[in-house]
Amino acid sequence: DSRLLLRTRNKSALLRPHTHYHLTKPSNMSSNLSRSYRQPGWFQGAPLTKVVTISTAVFFVILKNGLTDLIALDLQDLVEHLELYRLLTYPLTFSTIGELIMGMAVYVPLLKRFEREMGTRKFAAFSLKSLLLATIINCFFLSDQYLATGPYPIIGTLFYLYNRFTPRLYPKSLSILGFDFSEKAVHHLFAVQLICSQGVYSLIPFVAGYISGFLSSSTITPYGKWSPDIPQFVFRFAHKVGKATGLENLSHAPTYVTSIQRARPGVQRNGDGRGDRNTAPANVQPQYQPMPTADPPSPEAIEQLTAMGFDRDASVRALRNADNNVEHAAHRLLSEN
């Protein structure tokens, strides 16, 4: 009996490590897979958008309770008192909580979209170029009343780009009383509520930004042909700040955006977020792994693209390269054409 008991204990001791190994290995594998296929964040590829979003909210908290009059544009303070700093400060933030909420809902998604498409450095230079012209246009409409504070000129510029380069993908996204509205119409509805929040005083900077967006992106006007760039010392300083604050991890766009960038002839996206004609440096590595391979395109998605006039084979290929995202596949097809 004692020998049988000893053999039983020895067998239990030999089997115990193997049992522990089989129980712990699947959990380690699942955690490794979850780390390998980490989904990109909402601000991925748009560090400037994150900075603008946070700064707009912070300045609203600092300047609430009527203090936005200290940064608003008006004729008397600008000409008689020579408070020229207002030319730089008026787009910092909105003056009311309603404008802030509605403005963020309209402003931030468009800001992120075009920063991803153009690259952070190029988009920052274009935004400053458009804001400069919009500020000059605003000066022609100054009066004794303050113009609305906030990034209305940039919103106007973004809406010009949105109307000019973004196709309508879902003509029946919303139906009200028998009338069908696309997803762009819904976006425009929120924008109308925002730009009419202060009447003509919020409409003027928005229209100035819309006109500026047209003139800044036109290839006909001399101002549109001007291509400014962020100075190298400014970019280096911003790069150091981004590295210290963790914003550098957001500089790499998601895979479906970089595939659109590669589709444009002769243009590649640099690790510094700038559109360039050279390939990305070999030492720049993305901070996350590519997403898993998407499923084959659905017949509904293919039908949506073919209904827009695209070839079926090209639509299937674009959907595969865009992770079955109809909107980004349409952007890719438009860039190829």
SULRA-V789195 format. One record per pair of residues at least 4 apart in sequence whose ideal C-beta (glycine too) atoms are under 7 Angstrom apart, sorted by the first residue. I is the first residue (numbers start at 0). J is the second residue. D is the distance in Angstrom with one decimal. If there is no record, write none. Layout:
I_J_D, I_J_D
This chain:
0_4_6.4, 1_5_6.4, 2_6_6.5, 3_7_6.5, 4_8_6.6, 5_9_6.5, 6_10_6.4, 7_11_6.5, 8_12_6.4, 9_13_6.6, 10_14_6.3, 11_15_6.3, 14_18_6.0, 15_19_6.5, 16_20_6.3, 17_21_6.6, 18_22_6.5, 19_23_6.3, 20_24_6.1, 23_27_6.3, 24_28_6.3, 25_29_6.2, 26_30_6.5, 27_31_6.3, 28_32_6.3, 29_33_6.3, 30_34_6.5, 31_35_6.2, 32_36_6.2, 35_288_5.0, 36_288_6.2, 36_290_6.5, 36_291_5.8, 37_287_5.1, 39_43_3.7, 39_253_4.7, 39_287_5.9, 42_46_6.9, 42_48_6.0, 42_49_4.3, 42_111_6.9, 42_249_5.4, 43_249_5.7, 43_252_6.9, 43_253_5.6, 44_115_4.4, 44_249_6.7, 44_251_6.4, 44_252_3.1, 44_253_5.9, 44_256_5.8, 45_49_6.6, 45_111_4.3, 45_114_4.4, 45_115_5.6, 45_249_6.7, 46_50_6.5, 46_119_6.1, 46_241_6.1, 46_246_4.3, 46_249_4.2, 46_250_5.8, 47_51_6.2, 47_114_5.6, 47_119_5.1, 47_122_6.8, 47_123_5.8, 48_52_6.2, 48_107_6.3, 48_110_4.6, 48_111_4.5, 48_114_5.4, 49_53_6.4, 49_246_6.8, 49_249_6.5, 50_54_6.0, 50_246_7.0, 51_55_6.1, 51_110_6.4, 52_56_6.8, 52_103_7.0, 52_107_5.4, 53_57_6.2, 54_58_6.1, 55_59_6.5, 55_92_5.0, 56_60_6.7, 57_61_6.5, 58_62_5.7, 58_91_4.6, 58_92_3.9, 59_63_6.0, 59_92_4.4, 59_93_6.2, 59_99_5.4, 62_66_4.2, 62_67_4.9, 62_70_6.9, 62_92_6.2, 67_71_6.1, 67_94_4.1, 67_148_4.7, 68_145_6.1, 70_85_6.0, 70_88_3.8, 70_89_5.5, 70_91_6.0, 70_148_5.9, 71_85_6.8, 71_89_5.8, 71_145_3.8, 71_146_6.2, 71_148_4.9, 72_77_6.5, 72_85_5.5, 72_89_4.9, 72_137_6.2, 72_141_6.2, 72_145_6.7, 72_146_4.5, 73_77_6.5, 73_141_6.1, 73_142_7.0, 73_143_6.4, 73_144_6.5, 73_145_4.8, 74_78_5.7, 74_141_4.1, 74_142_5.6, 74_143_6.1, 75_79_5.1, 75_80_6.9, 75_143_5.9, 76_80_4.9, 76_82_4.7, 76_85_6.4, 77_82_6.2, 77_85_6.0, 77_141_6.5, 84_88_5.8, 85_89_5.7, 86_134_5.8, 89_146_7.0, 89_148_5.3, 90_130_6.7, 90_149_6.5, 90_150_4.7, 90_152_6.3, 90_153_6.6, 92_148_6.6, 92_149_6.2, 93_98_3.8, 93_99_4.5, 93_102_5.3, 93_148_6.6, 93_149_4.0, 94_98_6.4, 94_147_6.7, 94_148_5.1, 94_149_6.9, 95_99_6.9, 96_100_6.4, 97_101_6.2, 97_196_6.7, 98_102_5.3, 98_149_6.3, 98_193_6.7, 98_196_5.3, 99_103_6.3, 100_104_6.6, 101_105_6.4, 101_189_6.3, 101_192_6.0, 101_193_4.6, 102_106_5.1, 102_149_6.1, 102_193_5.7, 103_107_5.3, 104_189_6.1, 105_154_6.6, 105_189_5.2, 105_190_5.1, 105_193_5.5, 106_110_6.0, 106_150_6.2, 106_154_5.4, 107_111_6.3, 108_112_6.3, 109_113_6.5, 109_157_4.1, 109_161_5.8, 110_114_6.1, 110_157_6.5, 111_115_6.3, 112_116_6.5, 113_117_5.7, 113_122_6.1, 113_157_6.4, 113_160_5.7, 114_119_5.8, 114_122_4.5, 115_252_5.0, 115_256_4.7, 116_256_7.0, 117_121_4.8, 117_122_4.1, 117_125_6.7, 117_274_6.2, 118_122_6.2, 118_268_5.7, 118_272_4.9, 118_273_4.8, 118_274_4.3, 119_123_6.2, 119_250_6.6, 119_272_3.2, 120_124_6.6, 120_229_5.5, 120_234_6.4, 120_271_6.1, 120_272_5.3, 120_273_3.5, 121_125_6.3, 121_273_5.4, 121_274_4.8, 122_126_6.1, 123_127_6.5, 123_229_5.8, 124_128_6.3, 124_227_5.0, 124_228_5.4, 124_229_5.4, 125_129_6.3, 125_215_6.6, 126_130_6.0, 126_153_6.1, 127_131_6.3, 128_215_5.4, 128_227_5.4, 129_133_6.1, 129_156_4.4, 129_208_6.9, 129_211_4.6, 129_212_5.6, 129_215_4.4, 130_134_6.2, 130_152_5.6, 130_153_6.2, 131_135_6.8, 132_136_6.5, 132_211_4.2, 132_214_6.2, 132_215_6.3, 132_222_6.6, 133_137_6.4, 133_152_3.6, 133_155_7.0, 133_204_7.0, 133_207_4.4, 133_208_4.6, 133_211_4.0, 134_138_6.8, 134_152_7.0, 136_207_4.0, 136_210_6.4, 136_211_6.5, 137_146_6.3, 137_203_6.6, 137_204_5.7, 137_207_5.1, 140_203_5.0, 144_200_6.2, 145_200_6.9, 146_200_5.3, 146_203_6.1, 146_204_5.8, 147_151_6.1, 147_197_4.4, 147_200_4.9, 147_201_3.8, 147_204_6.3, 150_154_5.8, 151_155_6.4, 151_194_6.9, 151_201_6.0, 151_204_3.8, 151_205_4.7, 151_208_6.2, 152_156_6.6, 152_204_5.1, 152_207_5.7, 152_208_3.4, 152_211_6.6, 153_157_6.2, 153_208_6.1, 154_158_6.3, 154_205_6.1, 154_208_6.3, 155_159_6.7, 155_205_4.4, 155_206_6.4, 155_207_6.6, 155_208_2.6, 155_209_3.9, 155_212_6.3, 156_160_6.7, 156_208_4.7, 156_209_6.9, 156_211_5.9, 156_212_3.5, 157_161_6.0, 158_162_6.2, 158_190_6.4, 158_209_6.2, 159_163_5.9, 159_209_5.0, 159_212_3.4, 159_213_5.5, 160_164_5.7, 160_212_6.1, 160_216_7.0, 161_165_5.0, 166_307_6.8, 166_329_5.1, 166_333_6.6, 167_181_4.7, 167_183_5.2, 168_182_6.6, 168_303_6.7, 168_325_5.7, 168_326_5.4, 168_329_6.1, 169_181_5.7, 169_182_4.9, 170_179_6.3, 170_181_5.0, 171_179_4.4, 172_180_6.3, 172_181_5.4, 172_182_4.3, 172_185_6.5, 173_180_4.5, 173_185_5.8, 174_178_6.9, 174_179_5.3, 175_180_6.8, 180_184_4.0, 180_185_6.1, 182_186_6.7, 183_187_6.3, 184_188_6.4, 186_190_6.5, 187_191_6.3, 188_192_6.9, 189_193_6.6, 190_194_6.2, 191_195_6.0, 192_196_6.9, 194_201_5.4, 194_202_5.5, 194_205_4.4, 195_201_6.9, 195_202_6.7, 196_201_5.5, 197_201_3.9, 198_202_6.8, 199_203_6.1, 201_205_6.5, 202_206_6.0, 203_207_6.2, 204_208_6.3, 205_209_6.4, 206_210_6.4, 207_211_6.1, 208_212_6.2, 209_213_6.9, 210_214_6.4, 211_215_5.7, 212_216_6.2, 213_217_6.1, 214_220_5.3, 214_222_5.3, 214_223_5.9, 215_222_6.4, 215_223_5.9, 216_223_6.0, 217_223_3.7, 218_223_5.8, 218_224_6.6, 219_223_6.6, 221_225_6.8, 229_233_5.4, 229_234_5.0, 230_234_6.9, 231_235_6.3, 232_236_6.4, 233_237_6.3, 234_238_6.1, 235_239_6.6, 236_240_6.5, 237_241_6.1, 238_242_6.3, 239_243_6.4, 240_244_6.1, 241_246_3.8, 241_247_4.5, 242_247_4.6, 248_286_4.7, 250_270_6.6, 250_271_7.0, 250_272_4.9, 251_285_4.6, 251_286_6.2, 252_256_4.0, 252_257_5.3, 252_268_6.7, 254_258_6.3, 254_289_5.3, 254_290_6.0, 255_321_4.9, 255_322_4.9, 255_324_5.8, 255_327_4.9, 256_260_6.6, 257_261_6.3, 257_268_5.9, 258_262_6.5, 258_320_4.8, 258_321_6.4, 258_331_6.9, 259_327_6.3, 259_330_5.5, 259_331_5.1, 259_334_6.3, 260_266_6.4, 260_267_6.7, 260_268_4.5, 261_267_6.8, 262_331_5.1, 262_334_5.3, 262_335_5.8, 263_334_5.1, 265_276_5.6, 266_274_5.7, 266_276_6.4, 267_275_6.1, 267_277_6.4, 267_278_5.1, 267_279_6.1, 268_274_6.3, 268_279_6.7, 269_273_5.0, 269_275_4.8, 269_279_5.6, 270_279_5.5, 270_280_5.9, 270_283_3.2, 279_283_5.5, 290_322_6.6, 293_319_7.0, 293_322_4.5, 293_323_4.9, 294_323_6.6, 296_300_5.2, 296_301_5.5, 296_315_5.5, 296_318_3.8, 296_319_6.4, 296_323_5.6, 297_323_7.0, 298_302_6.1, 299_303_6.6, 300_304_6.8, 300_318_5.6, 300_323_6.2, 300_325_5.1, 301_305_6.2, 301_311_6.5, 301_314_5.3, 301_315_6.1, 301_318_6.9, 302_306_6.1, 303_307_7.0, 303_325_5.5, 304_309_4.8, 304_314_3.8, 304_325_6.8, 304_328_6.3, 304_329_6.4, 304_332_6.9, 305_309_6.0, 305_311_5.4, 305_314_5.7, 307_329_6.8, 309_313_5.7, 309_314_4.9, 309_332_5.1, 310_314_6.6, 311_315_6.5, 312_316_6.4, 313_317_6.1, 313_332_6.2, 314_318_6.3, 314_328_7.0, 315_319_6.6, 316_320_6.5, 317_321_5.9, 317_328_4.0, 317_331_4.7, 317_332_5.1, 318_323_5.3, 318_328_4.7, 320_331_6.4, 321_327_4.1, 321_328_4.1, 321_331_5.9, 324_328_6.2, 325_329_6.4, 326_330_6.8, 327_331_6.4, 328_332_6.4, 329_333_6.3, 330_334_6.3, 331_335_6.5, 332_336_6.5
